[in-house]
Structures are given as C-alpha cells and as structure tokens.
Amino acid sequence: RKDELVVTGRLVLDGDLDGDGLADVTLDGQGLTRVLKIDGVDAELNGLTLWRGVEINRNGGTILVEDRSLSIQNSRRRAGHAIERGDIAAINCDVVLVNTGLTGGNARDGGGLMLLNSHAVLTNVSITGAIATQAGGLLARDGSRVEMTNITIAQNTS
C-alpha cells in the first residue's frame, strides 16, 4: 500500500495551467491509496482531476478533510472508493465546490460526498454515478448544512 499525501500546512494547488477553467493536472491514487488527507488546515484546489483514490480503513476514499476548510474549483473527482463514508469526506469543516464534477465514487454511506457536522456551498456541481448503501450521491449528517445552486445529483445508487 502506498501512502496518501498528508497535508499539515495551508495548501493551494492550481492545476489550471493555461487559465481556461479546465483541469490540466491529475492526482492519481492508482487504486492503492487516498489522494489527499487534509487535517486542521485550509486547502484550495483548482483545475485538478482527482482519480482512483482508495481508503480501505475508514472515511474519504479520494479526499478526507477534517477541522478546517476545503475549496475545490474547476475540478473533477472520478472513481474513488472508501470502505465507510464518502469518497470525499468532510468532518467538522467548511466545504466550497464550484464548477466541479464528482463521478463514480462509492462508500458505505454517502458515495459521492459525505458531510459530518460541516457546512457546504455547492455551485455548478454534478454528483453522478455514486454507489452507497445509504445516500449514493450526497449524505449530510450530524448538523451539516448544504447550500446548493445549479446542482445535478443523478444516476446514483443506494
């Protein structure tokens, strides 16, 4: 098993190399590891394809973010897997997703995006093709709030 990238200081990743608002850089977990673990710091991701993240022990197959904030813009997340909760799992944090597609994640709960005690603002976001035992596309629990504008949540299975 390979190791995920663990972020312990403020993170800004801009993968939109040509300024066209599209993802130009791919972070690939190769089906072996979670792509990013963000714990107690702010993270801004732009212009990235997050691909094939896996977490076999708990939450967040592609991204696990805890106790701060995560902003993802102009990005795609595809084909991640978490054994328990959310291919993208946010716990005790603020999440902003803009112009972002979440496709094909799976987990026991909240296959695409799982929020626990978190606040999310989703604008121009699609969550499709996710699979979970409970809430295939999006699961917001434990006091979580979600604000949505121009959202597609479709073709998910639970």
C-alpha positions as CSV (number, residue, x, y, z in Angstrom):
1,R,0.0,0.0,0.0
2,K,1.3,3.4,-0.9
3,D,0.9,6.5,1.3
4,E,-1.5,9.3,0.8
5,L,-0.4,12.9,0.6
6,V,-1.0,14.2,4.2
7,V,-1.3,18.0,4.3
8,T,-0.4,19.7,7.6
9,G,0.1,23.3,6.4
10,R,-2.1,25.5,4.2
11,L,-2.4,24.0,0.7
12,V,-3.0,25.8,-2.6
13,L,-2.9,23.6,-5.7
14,D,-3.6,25.2,-9.0
15,G,-3.7,22.7,-11.9
16,D,-5.3,25.0,-14.4
17,L,-2.1,25.6,-16.3
18,D,-3.5,27.5,-19.2
19,G,-6.2,29.6,-17.4
20,D,-9.1,28.1,-19.4
21,G,-11.0,26.9,-16.3
22,L,-10.4,23.2,-17.0
23,A,-8.5,20.6,-15.1
24,D,-5.0,20.2,-16.6
25,V,-3.3,18.2,-13.7
26,T,-4.2,14.8,-12.4
27,L,-3.5,13.5,-8.9
28,D,-3.9,9.7,-9.1
29,G,-4.2,7.3,-6.1
30,Q,-3.8,4.4,-8.6
31,G,-6.4,2.5,-6.8
32,L,-3.9,2.0,-3.9
33,T,-4.3,4.9,-1.6
34,R,-6.3,8.0,-0.7
35,V,-5.2,11.0,-2.8
36,L,-5.3,13.7,0.0
37,K,-5.7,13.8,3.7
38,I,-6.2,17.4,4.9
39,D,-6.3,17.7,8.7
40,G,-6.7,21.0,10.5
41,V,-5.6,23.3,7.7
42,D,-7.2,25.2,4.8
43,A,-6.9,23.8,1.3
44,E,-7.7,25.3,-2.1
45,L,-7.7,23.0,-5.1
46,N,-8.3,24.3,-8.7
47,G,-8.0,22.7,-12.1
48,L,-7.4,19.2,-10.9
49,T,-8.6,15.7,-11.8
50,L,-8.6,13.6,-8.6
51,W,-8.5,10.0,-9.8
52,R,-8.8,6.5,-8.3
53,G,-8.4,7.2,-4.6
54,V,-9.0,4.4,-2.2
55,E,-9.3,4.2,1.6
56,I,-9.7,0.7,3.0
57,N,-9.9,1.5,6.7
58,R,-12.4,4.3,7.1
59,N,-13.6,7.6,5.5
60,G,-12.7,9.6,2.4
61,G,-11.5,7.5,-0.5
62,T,-10.2,10.4,-2.5
63,I,-10.1,13.2,0.0
64,L,-10.6,13.3,3.8
65,V,-10.7,16.8,5.2
66,E,-11.2,17.5,8.9
67,D,-11.4,20.6,11.2
68,R,-10.9,23.5,8.7
69,S,-11.9,24.3,5.1
70,L,-11.7,22.8,1.6
71,S,-12.4,24.7,-1.6
72,I,-12.4,22.8,-4.9
73,Q,-13.0,24.7,-8.2
74,N,-12.9,23.7,-11.9
75,S,-12.0,20.2,-11.0
76,R,-13.2,16.6,-11.4
77,R,-13.1,13.6,-9.0
78,R,-13.5,10.2,-10.5
79,A,-13.7,6.6,-9.4
80,G,-12.8,6.7,-5.8
81,H,-13.7,4.2,-3.0
82,A,-14.0,4.4,0.8
83,I,-14.8,1.5,3.0
84,E,-17.1,3.5,5.3
85,R,-18.0,7.1,4.4
86,G,-17.8,9.4,1.4
87,D,-15.4,9.3,-1.5
88,I,-14.9,12.9,-0.4
89,A,-15.5,13.0,3.3
90,A,-15.7,16.4,5.2
91,I,-15.8,16.3,9.0
92,N,-16.2,19.5,11.1
93,C,-15.3,21.8,8.3
94,D,-16.5,24.2,5.6
95,V,-16.6,23.0,2.0
96,V,-17.0,25.0,-1.2
97,L,-17.3,23.2,-4.5
98,V,-17.6,25.3,-7.7
99,N,-17.7,24.1,-11.3
100,T,-16.8,20.6,-10.2
101,G,-17.9,17.1,-11.1
102,L,-17.9,14.1,-8.8
103,T,-18.3,10.9,-10.8
104,G,-18.4,7.3,-9.7
105,G,-17.5,7.3,-6.1
106,N,-18.5,4.5,-3.7
107,A,-18.7,4.0,0.0
108,R,-21.0,2.5,2.6
109,D,-22.5,6.0,3.4
110,G,-22.6,9.0,1.0
111,G,-20.8,7.5,-2.0
112,G,-20.0,10.8,-3.7
113,L,-19.8,13.4,-0.9
114,M,-20.3,12.8,2.9
115,L,-20.6,15.7,5.4
116,L,-20.5,15.3,9.1
117,N,-21.0,18.4,11.2
118,S,-20.0,20.5,8.2
119,H,-21.3,23.4,6.1
120,A,-21.1,23.0,2.3
121,V,-21.8,25.5,-0.5
122,L,-22.1,23.8,-3.9
123,T,-22.4,25.8,-7.1
124,N,-22.4,24.3,-10.6
125,V,-21.7,20.8,-9.3
126,S,-22.7,17.4,-10.6
127,I,-22.7,14.3,-8.4
128,T,-23.3,11.2,-10.6
129,G,-22.7,7.5,-10.7
130,A,-22.0,7.1,-7.0
131,I,-22.9,4.0,-5.1
132,A,-23.6,3.5,-1.4
133,T,-25.7,1.5,1.0
134,Q,-27.1,4.8,2.2
135,A,-27.3,8.1,0.2
136,G,-25.5,7.2,-3.0
137,G,-24.7,10.8,-4.1
138,L,-24.7,13.1,-1.1
139,L,-25.0,12.5,2.7
140,A,-25.2,15.4,5.2
141,R,-25.4,14.3,8.8
142,D,-24.9,15.5,12.4
143,G,-25.9,19.1,12.0
144,S,-24.5,19.6,8.5
145,R,-25.9,22.3,6.2
146,V,-25.8,22.4,2.4
147,E,-26.5,25.3,0.2
148,M,-26.9,24.4,-3.5
149,T,-27.1,26.4,-6.7
150,N,-27.3,24.7,-10.1
151,I,-26.7,21.2,-8.9
152,T,-27.2,17.9,-10.6
153,I,-27.5,14.8,-8.4
154,A,-28.4,11.9,-10.7
155,Q,-27.8,8.3,-11.6
156,N,-26.6,7.4,-8.1
157,T,-27.5,4.2,-6.4
158,S,-28.2,3.4,-2.8
